[in-house]
Amino acid sequence: MTSTERLFGAGRAFEHPVTIGAVVLVVLALITASILVRVLRGTERISPETYAELLARTRSWYVLSAAMIVPILLGAAWVCGFFLLLSLFCFGEYGRATGLRSSRSATASVIVAILLTYFAALDHWMGLFTASWPLGICLIVVLGLAPDRPQGYIQRVALATIGFALFGMSLGHLAFLTNDIRFRPLLLWILICTELNDVFAYLAGKTLGRRKLLPATSPNKTWGGAIGAIVLTSLLSAFVGHSVLRDTPLDQPIHWIALGLIISVLGQAGDLVISSIKRDLGVKDMAATIPGHGGLLDRFDSLLLVAPVVFHYLNYFLPGGIGGDQPTRILTGNL
């Protein structure tokens, strides 16, 4: 596969069976959810208010699913663009909620650091991608001096650093993953396992949950829900993992299950991190961007810790690392 085919080769979108299966699964799940919501309303088992909320959530999932799947099908460049916008919008919600937006220098430094991270991912330049973390921190620390206001310096630099770490660097790993020839099935596998992990935790919590996990941080989460999600997500990961990782050193049950454990545990941890931030700020949702869901950050928080750890797990065990068989520095190679 050439770099042009990887970046813009929509014609090869469905060459992997996992890609086909994932798209069909998502479409069927959305249609089933729409029918189920209307059936429940028709039998009057839910109130008009609950029906309106479920309908809004379902409609939002149509938009969210298309926003995630279509770029993956179109090519790596579109995926990088999607995650760049997601990073910027999530940081924007975080900046508004924490008050960081009042510091133009801190906000600008994080945006520049995020752009550098995504440029490195698009260029397939691992050296710059790795360096964008310390370079971004240096930029944040130095530009934090610009207002010449020592009072509040630690707070704005710390908030900016957390913002870059969680919403720029972390999500940027999913963009860099597009440098691998298997990026479509890999990304769909990670995204579906992460999103279903939330569903499994909710369902297991409702049926098995008794003891609260961290009641002050997230009152609705239980140990039963957490354990149920770990078991179910690990099984799902193992079920799909063989097809995604075929003909690689990772095509072994221990790796399928290990990746499922990583996705489930860190997916729930990412949710709890954002819940803790919201509790500290005294807000229910980070924004009202998505009807029925809250903000983008409320919907994609589970990916924040999953993305970098899964990336480095794959990068360590795959021969040559992520994209090891693909051209590097495709934009800056002649510099």
C-alpha positions as a Python dict, from the first residue, in 0.01 Angstrom:
ca = {
    (1, 'M'): (0, 0, 0),
    (2, 'T'): (143, 339, -101),
    (3, 'S'): (117, 647, 121),
    (4, 'T'): (-138, 801, -118),
    (5, 'E'): (-357, 488, -102),
    (6, 'R'): (-334, 482, 276),
    (7, 'L'): (-414, 851, 311),
    (8, 'F'): (-690, 878, 51),
    (9, 'G'): (-759, 522, -71),
    (10, 'A'): (-1133, 490, -8),
    (11, 'G'): (-1147, 223, -278),
    (12, 'R'): (-975, -23, -41),
    (13, 'A'): (-1200, 56, 253),
    (14, 'F'): (-1370, -283, 270),
    (15, 'E'): (-1079, -513, 189),
    (16, 'H'): (-1061, -639, 550),
    (17, 'P'): (-1347, -855, 685),
    (18, 'V'): (-1341, -683, 1025),
    (19, 'T'): (-1412, -349, 858),
    (20, 'I'): (-1714, -496, 682),
    (21, 'G'): (-1837, -668, 997),
    (22, 'A'): (-1791, -358, 1212),
    (23, 'V'): (-1986, -133, 976),
    (24, 'V'): (-2269, -386, 944),
    (25, 'L'): (-2278, -431, 1323),
    (26, 'V'): (-2302, -57, 1385),
    (27, 'V'): (-2577, -9, 1125),
    (28, 'L'): (-2781, -300, 1265),
    (29, 'A'): (-2732, -177, 1622),
    (30, 'L'): (-2857, 171, 1534),
    (31, 'I'): (-3162, 39, 1349),
    (32, 'T'): (-3241, -201, 1635),
    (33, 'A'): (-3210, 79, 1891),
    (34, 'S'): (-3444, 303, 1691),
    (35, 'I'): (-3706, 27, 1664),
    (36, 'L'): (-3675, -66, 2031),
    (37, 'V'): (-3722, 292, 2151),
    (38, 'R'): (-4040, 329, 1946),
    (39, 'V'): (-4173, -11, 2059),
    (40, 'L'): (-4120, 84, 2424),
    (41, 'R'): (-4303, 410, 2366),
    (42, 'G'): (-4587, 233, 2185),
    (43, 'T'): (-4637, -5, 2478),
    (44, 'E'): (-4623, 293, 2718),
    (45, 'R'): (-4346, 130, 2922),
    (46, 'I'): (-4151, 454, 2930),
    (47, 'S'): (-4260, 807, 3006),
    (48, 'P'): (-4274, 1079, 2737),
    (49, 'E'): (-3969, 1242, 2896),
    (50, 'T'): (-3766, 919, 2887),
    (51, 'Y'): (-3878, 857, 2529),
    (52, 'A'): (-3763, 1205, 2424),
    (53, 'E'): (-3424, 1150, 2593),
    (54, 'L'): (-3373, 805, 2436),
    (55, 'L'): (-3477, 937, 2096),
    (56, 'A'): (-3227, 1224, 2124),
    (57, 'R'): (-2952, 983, 2230),
    (58, 'T'): (-3027, 748, 1941),
    (59, 'R'): (-3029, 1028, 1683),
    (60, 'S'): (-2701, 1156, 1824),
    (61, 'W'): (-2549, 810, 1787),
    (62, 'Y'): (-2636, 813, 1417),
    (63, 'V'): (-2434, 1132, 1376),
    (64, 'L'): (-2149, 1018, 1603),
    (65, 'S'): (-2121, 680, 1430),
    (66, 'A'): (-2107, 840, 1087),
    (67, 'A'): (-1851, 1096, 1210),
    (68, 'M'): (-1622, 816, 1328),
    (69, 'I'): (-1674, 552, 1058),
    (70, 'V'): (-1685, 762, 740),
    (71, 'P'): (-1332, 912, 790),
    (72, 'I'): (-1194, 564, 860),
    (73, 'L'): (-1341, 439, 534),
    (74, 'L'): (-1220, 742, 335),
    (75, 'G'): (-856, 716, 442),
    (76, 'A'): (-590, 798, 699),
    (77, 'A'): (-579, 1171, 620),
    (78, 'W'): (-949, 1202, 702),
    (79, 'V'): (-901, 1010, 1026),
    (80, 'C'): (-622, 1247, 1132),
    (81, 'G'): (-852, 1539, 1052),
    (82, 'F'): (-1135, 1389, 1257),
    (83, 'F'): (-922, 1327, 1565),
    (84, 'L'): (-757, 1669, 1533),
    (85, 'L'): (-1100, 1835, 1542),
    (86, 'L'): (-1204, 1607, 1828),
    (87, 'S'): (-893, 1703, 2026),
    (88, 'L'): (-948, 2075, 1967),
    (89, 'F'): (-1319, 2063, 2052),
    (90, 'C'): (-1259, 1852, 2366),
    (91, 'F'): (-989, 2094, 2475),
    (92, 'G'): (-1230, 2380, 2404),
    (93, 'E'): (-1493, 2227, 2631),
    (94, 'Y'): (-1231, 2168, 2900),
    (95, 'G'): (-1100, 2524, 2863),
    (96, 'R'): (-1449, 2675, 2902),
    (97, 'A'): (-1533, 2457, 3202),
    (98, 'T'): (-1206, 2524, 3387),
    (99, 'G'): (-1175, 2890, 3293),
    (100, 'L'): (-846, 2827, 3110),
    (101, 'R'): (-982, 3009, 2804),
    (102, 'S'): (-937, 3337, 2990),
    (103, 'S'): (-561, 3287, 2945),
    (104, 'R'): (-496, 3342, 2575),
    (105, 'S'): (-129, 3249, 2599),
    (106, 'A'): (-202, 2916, 2772),
    (107, 'T'): (-479, 2831, 2526),
    (108, 'A'): (-263, 2923, 2226),
    (109, 'S'): (29, 2715, 2353),
    (110, 'V'): (-188, 2403, 2385),
    (111, 'I'): (-338, 2453, 2038),
    (112, 'V'): (9, 2488, 1883),
    (113, 'A'): (128, 2177, 2070),
    (114, 'I'): (-176, 1980, 1948),
    (115, 'L'): (-115, 2091, 1588),
    (116, 'L'): (249, 1983, 1614),
    (117, 'T'): (143, 1641, 1746),
    (118, 'Y'): (-99, 1583, 1462),
    (119, 'F'): (144, 1706, 1199),
    (120, 'A'): (392, 1446, 1323),
    (121, 'A'): (121, 1178, 1308),
    (122, 'L'): (20, 1271, 953),
    (123, 'D'): (386, 1287, 844),
    (124, 'H'): (458, 946, 1000),
    (125, 'W'): (748, 1100, 1191),
    (126, 'M'): (783, 902, 1512),
    (127, 'G'): (1076, 1111, 1634),
    (128, 'L'): (878, 1435, 1619),
    (129, 'F'): (566, 1265, 1754),
    (130, 'T'): (759, 1145, 2059),
    (131, 'A'): (927, 1484, 2099),
    (132, 'S'): (599, 1676, 2070),
    (133, 'W'): (522, 1589, 2432),
    (134, 'P'): (829, 1755, 2594),
    (135, 'L'): (829, 2029, 2328),
    (136, 'G'): (464, 2100, 2400),
    (137, 'I'): (529, 2119, 2775),
    (138, 'C'): (819, 2361, 2718),
    (139, 'L'): (596, 2578, 2503),
    (140, 'I'): (320, 2581, 2765),
    (141, 'V'): (563, 2665, 3046),
    (142, 'V'): (734, 2945, 2852),
    (143, 'L'): (422, 3106, 2705),
    (144, 'G'): (270, 3092, 3052),
    (145, 'L'): (513, 3374, 3136),
    (146, 'A'): (375, 3601, 2863),
    (147, 'P'): (101, 3772, 3068),
    (148, 'D'): (365, 3872, 3328),
    (149, 'R'): (125, 3770, 3604),
    (150, 'P'): (300, 3541, 3855),
    (151, 'Q'): (-25, 3506, 4046),
    (152, 'G'): (-205, 3210, 3891),
    (153, 'Y'): (99, 3095, 3689),
    (154, 'I'): (103, 2745, 3840),
    (155, 'Q'): (-270, 2703, 3791),
    (156, 'R'): (-283, 2804, 3425),
    (157, 'V'): (29, 2606, 3335),
    (158, 'A'): (-98, 2298, 3519),
    (159, 'L'): (-443, 2322, 3357),
    (160, 'A'): (-284, 2367, 3014),
    (161, 'T'): (-50, 2071, 3066),
    (162, 'I'): (-337, 1844, 3168),
    (163, 'G'): (-539, 1965, 2870),
    (164, 'F'): (-259, 1890, 2625),
    (165, 'A'): (-186, 1551, 2783),
    (166, 'L'): (-547, 1428, 2783),
    (167, 'F'): (-695, 1586, 2471),
    (168, 'G'): (-396, 1641, 2246),
    (169, 'M'): (-124, 1387, 2307),
    (170, 'S'): (-350, 1099, 2414),
    (171, 'L'): (-599, 1121, 2127),
    (172, 'G'): (-310, 1193, 1890),
    (173, 'H'): (-204, 829, 1928),
    (174, 'L'): (-518, 723, 1741),
    (175, 'A'): (-415, 952, 1455),
    (176, 'F'): (-63, 805, 1447),
    (177, 'L'): (-217, 458, 1435),
    (178, 'T'): (-333, 538, 1079),
    (179, 'N'): (28, 494, 964),
    (180, 'D'): (-22, 120, 996),
    (181, 'I'): (-151, -73, 697),
    (182, 'R'): (-417, -232, 925),
    (183, 'F'): (-542, 101, 1058),
    (184, 'R'): (-907, 50, 957),
    (185, 'P'): (-973, -277, 1144),
    (186, 'L'): (-749, -168, 1432),
    (187, 'L'): (-930, 161, 1484),
    (188, 'L'): (-1277, 10, 1446),
    (189, 'W'): (-1182, -266, 1691),
    (190, 'I'): (-1056, -15, 1949),
    (191, 'L'): (-1351, 222, 1907),
    (192, 'I'): (-1620, -46, 1919),
    (193, 'C'): (-1464, -227, 2216),
    (194, 'T'): (-1428, 104, 2403),
    (195, 'E'): (-1784, 219, 2337),
    (196, 'L'): (-1937, -122, 2412),
    (197, 'N'): (-1730, -133, 2731),
    (198, 'D'): (-1942, 160, 2853),
    (199, 'V'): (-2260, -26, 2757),
    (200, 'F'): (-2143, -344, 2931),
    (201, 'A'): (-2059, -150, 3247),
    (202, 'Y'): (-2406, 9, 3247),
    (203, 'L'): (-2593, -317, 3187),
    (204, 'A'): (-2385, -518, 3433),
    (205, 'G'): (-2422, -241, 3690),
    (206, 'K'): (-2799, -245, 3655),
    (207, 'T'): (-2823, -623, 3695),
    (208, 'L'): (-2529, -709, 3922),
    (209, 'G'): (-2427, -381, 4078),
    (210, 'R'): (-2460, -350, 4452),
    (211, 'R'): (-2146, -196, 4599),
    (212, 'K'): (-2049, 149, 4474),
    (213, 'L'): (-1709, 182, 4305),
    (214, 'L'): (-1621, 546, 4377),
    (215, 'P'): (-1948, 701, 4501),
    (216, 'A'): (-1812, 1052, 4549),
    (217, 'T'): (-1665, 1057, 4198),
    (218, 'S'): (-1935, 871, 4003),
    (219, 'P'): (-2238, 769, 4212),
    (220, 'N'): (-2383, 533, 3949),
    (221, 'K'): (-2076, 317, 3894),
    (222, 'T'): (-2054, -13, 4083),
    (223, 'W'): (-1801, -289, 4131),
    (224, 'G'): (-2043, -531, 3961),
    (225, 'G'): (-2064, -305, 3657),
    (226, 'A'): (-1686, -263, 3642),
    (227, 'I'): (-1612, -635, 3670),
    (228, 'G'): (-1890, -727, 3428),
    (229, 'A'): (-1750, -484, 3172),
    (230, 'I'): (-1398, -623, 3214),
    (231, 'V'): (-1517, -978, 3148),
    (232, 'L'): (-1742, -894, 2853),
    (233, 'T'): (-1499, -652, 2686),
    (234, 'S'): (-1213, -902, 2720),
    (235, 'L'): (-1430, -1169, 2555),
    (236, 'L'): (-1528, -929, 2275),
    (237, 'S'): (-1164, -832, 2225),
    (238, 'A'): (-1062, -1197, 2206),
    (239, 'F'): (-1346, -1276, 1963),
    (240, 'V'): (-1244, -1005, 1715),
    (241, 'G'): (-871, -994, 1794),
    (242, 'H'): (-776, -1301, 1590),
    (243, 'S'): (-911, -1147, 1269),
    (244, 'V'): (-759, -804, 1334),
    (245, 'L'): (-415, -929, 1436),
    (246, 'R'): (-387, -1229, 1203),
    (247, 'D'): (-32, -1309, 1085),
    (248, 'T'): (133, -1095, 1355),
    (249, 'P'): (305, -1190, 1684),
    (250, 'L'): (-6, -1051, 1858),
    (251, 'D'): (-227, -1322, 1710),
    (252, 'Q'): (-239, -1513, 2038),
    (253, 'P'): (-517, -1541, 2301),
    (254, 'I'): (-297, -1383, 2570),
    (255, 'H'): (-266, -1065, 2362),
    (256, 'W'): (-634, -1053, 2262),
    (257, 'I'): (-736, -1077, 2627),
    (258, 'A'): (-463, -841, 2748),
    (259, 'L'): (-581, -573, 2505),
    (260, 'G'): (-940, -629, 2617),
    (261, 'L'): (-834, -581, 2979),
    (262, 'I'): (-647, -263, 2888),
    (263, 'I'): (-944, -121, 2698),
    (264, 'S'): (-1193, -207, 2972),
    (265, 'V'): (-993, -96, 3277),
    (266, 'L'): (-852, 221, 3122),
    (267, 'G'): (-1179, 302, 2945),
    (268, 'Q'): (-1355, 307, 3280),
    (269, 'A'): (-1064, 495, 3436),
    (270, 'G'): (-1083, 766, 3168),
    (271, 'D'): (-1452, 807, 3240),
    (272, 'L'): (-1376, 842, 3611),
    (273, 'V'): (-1101, 1098, 3544),
    (274, 'I'): (-1343, 1328, 3362),
    (275, 'S'): (-1610, 1261, 3627),
    (276, 'S'): (-1361, 1369, 3893),
    (277, 'I'): (-1283, 1688, 3700),
    (278, 'K'): (-1655, 1763, 3666),
    (279, 'R'): (-1718, 1702, 4036),
    (280, 'D'): (-1427, 1931, 4121),
    (281, 'L'): (-1577, 2201, 3897),
    (282, 'G'): (-1931, 2137, 4020),
    (283, 'V'): (-2082, 2069, 3676),
    (284, 'K'): (-2291, 1777, 3548),
    (285, 'D'): (-2169, 1783, 3187),
    (286, 'M'): (-1868, 1949, 3027),
    (287, 'A'): (-2095, 2101, 2758),
    (288, 'A'): (-2425, 2049, 2576),
    (289, 'T'): (-2279, 1979, 2232),
    (290, 'I'): (-2450, 1641, 2176),
    (291, 'P'): (-2824, 1609, 2249),
    (292, 'G'): (-2881, 1342, 2513),
    (293, 'H'): (-2510, 1294, 2583),
    (294, 'G'): (-2367, 1625, 2704),
    (295, 'G'): (-2041, 1739, 2550),
    (296, 'L'): (-1799, 1563, 2318),
    (297, 'L'): (-1573, 1514, 2616),
    (298, 'D'): (-1853, 1338, 2805),
    (299, 'R'): (-1891, 1095, 2514),
    (300, 'F'): (-1526, 1030, 2426),
    (301, 'D'): (-1370, 1035, 2774),
    (302, 'S'): (-1323, 656, 2770),
    (303, 'L'): (-1069, 688, 2487),
    (304, 'L'): (-837, 927, 2669),
    (305, 'L'): (-631, 663, 2851),
    (306, 'V'): (-706, 372, 2620),
    (307, 'A'): (-550, 538, 2313),
    (308, 'P'): (-187, 580, 2428),
    (309, 'V'): (-160, 251, 2617),
    (310, 'V'): (-310, 36, 2339),
    (311, 'F'): (-93, 221, 2086),
    (312, 'H'): (231, 150, 2273),
    (313, 'Y'): (129, -211, 2339),
    (314, 'L'): (78, -263, 1966),
    (315, 'N'): (390, -62, 1879),
    (316, 'Y'): (604, -279, 2109),
    (317, 'F'): (490, -619, 1979),
    (318, 'L'): (431, -551, 1607),
    (319, 'P'): (743, -611, 1392),
    (320, 'G'): (890, -270, 1320),
    (321, 'G'): (626, -104, 1534),
    (322, 'I'): (319, 84, 1412),
    (323, 'G'): (353, 143, 1038),
    (324, 'G'): (692, -29, 1029),
    (325, 'D'): (635, -140, 669),
    (326, 'Q'): (515, 202, 548),
    (327, 'P'): (714, 505, 420),
    (328, 'T'): (809, 753, 691),
    (329, 'R'): (828, 1134, 686),
    (330, 'I'): (603, 1147, 384),
    (331, 'L'): (569, 1527, 407),
    (332, 'T'): (915, 1629, 530),
    (333, 'G'): (1132, 1357, 380),
    (334, 'N'): (1312, 1600, 149),
    (335, 'L'): (1390, 1855, 420),
}
